[in-house]
Amino acid sequence: ASGHVNGLRWKNVPRLGEYLENGPWPPVVDVERVDAPTVAGEQFMLGLRLIEGLELGEVEQLLHSSGESQSGRRAAIGRHLDAGLLERRDDHLRLTRSGLMLANTVLEDLI
């Protein structure tokens, strides 16, 4: 099991026996602080895996919150829009039919 709260992500031990041996609180084996660009990349990955994609307002919020307002991800979105792999439709940014077939290529640029 794992969790994520206020920018911290952790993972519990993967073996049930060890988990149960350690009393009421499970032992944590990995903890990491997740920065804003990483969170934004993960949100792009998860949101664009949905058929409806991400709401355009959320896209702008992710770009702004991760300090990407004028750089990398915005340029990548533009390239993939021009290439026909992404589209703006019904106030959403989403993968096109062609983009679905090349989703990993698009997501690699946004993560």
Sequence and secondary structure as in RCSB ss.txt:
>XXXX:A:sequence
ASGHVNGLRWKNVPRLGEYLENGPWPPVVDVERVDAPTVAGEQFMLGLRLIEGLELGEVEQLLHSSGESQSGRRA
AIGRHLDAGLLERRDDHLRLTRSGLMLANTVLEDLI
>XXXX:A:secstr
 EEEETTEEEEE S HHHHHHTTTS  EEEEEE  HHHHHHHHHHHHHTSTT EEHHHHHHHHHHTT TTSHHHH
HHHHHHHTTSEEEETTEEEE HHHHHTHHHHHHHH 
